[in-house]
Amino acid sequence: MHKGSCLCGKVTFEVDCDLPPPSACHCRQCRKHSGHFEASTDVPRDAVTVHGEAYVTWYATNKARRGFCSVCGSSLFWDPLDREKHKWTAIAMGAFDTPTGTALERHIFVSDKGDYYEIADGLPRNEQ
């Protein structure tokens, strides 16, 4: 069981499965939403229990909806808009409270990355 929360603790969650290796997304939307690049792991939606859902606000973009705490603003979730087709949700790695037992697998949308940092960890990169 992996546990996590937002900064203020109004939203907490548990994930009842092993965490797949996360990806780091450097797209413009993830950078704007998180303040840098965003690292998240995709888990089956039915393995996630959220407490304090009333404090989760969703912002929809063209392909996904992004969940954040309405009190402290912590970025927490990323859901594909086609929830019937995609039965998973992405959870921000920084929101986990416990050791995750996983490690970053790759970088995506590196063609959109900010000009103020370099990616130097040697992990695979996808331009888009």
C-alpha positions in Angstrom: 0.0 0.0 0.0 1.4 3.4 -1.0 0.1 6.5 0.7 0.2 10.1 -0.3 -1.3 13.5 0.2 -1.4 17.2 -0.8 0.7 19.8 1.0 -2.0 20.8 3.4 -3.3 17.2 4.0 -6.9 17.9 3.0 -6.6 15.3 0.2 -5.0 11.9 1.0 -4.9 8.8 -1.1 -3.8 5.1 -1.1 -2.7 3.0 -4.0 -3.2 -0.7 -3.6 -0.7 -2.0 -6.2 2.9 -1.9 -7.1 3.8 1.4 -8.7 5.0 1.2 -12.3 8.1 3.2 -13.2 7.2 6.8 -13.6 7.9 9.1 -16.6 9.0 12.7 -16.4 6.9 14.9 -18.7 8.4 18.1 -20.0 5.4 19.3 -22.1 4.3 22.9 -21.7 1.0 21.9 -19.9 2.8 19.8 -17.3 5.4 22.5 -16.7 2.7 25.1 -16.2 0.7 22.8 -13.9 3.5 21.7 -11.7 6.0 24.6 -11.9 8.7 22.4 -13.5 8.5 19.1 -15.2 6.1 16.5 -13.8 7.0 13.0 -12.8 4.0 10.6 -12.5 3.1 7.0 -12.4 0.1 5.4 -14.2 -1.9 3.1 -11.9 -5.2 1.3 -12.4 -8.0 3.7 -11.3 -9.6 0.9 -9.3 -6.4 0.6 -7.2 -6.7 4.2 -6.0 -8.7 5.4 -3.0 -9.0 9.1 -2.5 -10.1 10.8 0.8 -11.1 14.4 0.8 -12.3 14.3 -2.8 -14.4 17.4 -2.1 -11.1 19.3 -2.1 -10.0 18.0 -5.5 -10.6 20.4 -8.3 -10.3 19.2 -11.9 -9.0 21.3 -14.8 -9.7 19.9 -18.2 -7.3 20.4 -21.1 -7.6 19.0 -24.6 -6.5 15.4 -23.7 -6.7 15.2 -19.9 -8.1 16.5 -16.7 -5.7 17.5 -14.0 -6.6 17.2 -10.3 -5.2 19.5 -7.7 -6.0 20.4 -4.1 -8.4 23.4 -4.0 -6.9 24.5 -0.7 -3.1 24.3 -1.1 -2.9 23.9 -4.9 -0.8 20.7 -4.9 -0.7 18.9 -8.3 -2.0 15.4 -7.6 -3.6 13.5 -10.5 -3.8 13.4 -14.3 -6.7 11.5 -15.9 -7.2 10.9 -19.6 -10.5 12.4 -20.8 -11.6 9.1 -22.3 -12.0 7.4 -19.0 -13.9 4.5 -20.5 -11.1 3.6 -22.8 -8.3 4.3 -20.3 -8.8 2.6 -17.0 -5.8 4.3 -15.3 -4.9 7.5 -13.6 -1.5 9.2 -13.2 -0.4 10.2 -9.8 2.3 12.8 -9.2 5.4 11.2 -7.6 5.9 14.2 -5.4 2.6 13.5 -3.7 3.6 10.1 -2.2 4.4 10.2 1.5 6.0 6.8 1.7 9.0 5.3 -0.2 7.7 4.3 -3.6 10.1 1.4 -4.5 10.3 2.6 -8.1 12.6 4.9 -10.2 12.1 7.2 -13.1 12.0 5.3 -16.4 12.1 7.9 -19.2 11.5 11.5 -20.2 8.7 12.5 -22.6 8.0 15.6 -24.6 11.6 16.7 -24.2 11.2 18.9 -27.3 9.0 21.1 -25.1 11.3 21.2 -22.1 12.2 24.5 -20.5 15.5 26.2 -21.5 16.6 26.7 -17.9 17.6 23.1 -17.2 19.3 20.1 -18.8 18.4 16.4 -18.7 21.6 14.6 -17.9 20.5 11.4 -16.2 21.0 9.2 -19.3 17.4 7.8 -19.3 15.6 7.3 -22.6 14.0 10.4 -24.1 10.9 10.7 -26.3 10.7 14.0 -28.3 6.9 13.9 -28.0 
